[in-house]
């Protein structure tokens, strides 16, 4: 089973971005994202941002993750 984690784009440098999830910053490839922008939430898998999601959906998912810890 694979999990895609909601992450927030905080910096963009070409097709690479710095994203943050749970206070942890990671690098992400943005090749699959149309018009990425700082502040967007994306689903991350294996170092790639694979889909934009709404702030509401991201927060709901992250709240569920927090409850499972």
Secondary structure, 3 states (H helix, E strand, C coil): CCCCEEEEEEEEECCEEEEEECCEEEEEECCCCCCCCCCCEEEEECCEEEEEECHHHHHHHHHHHHHHC
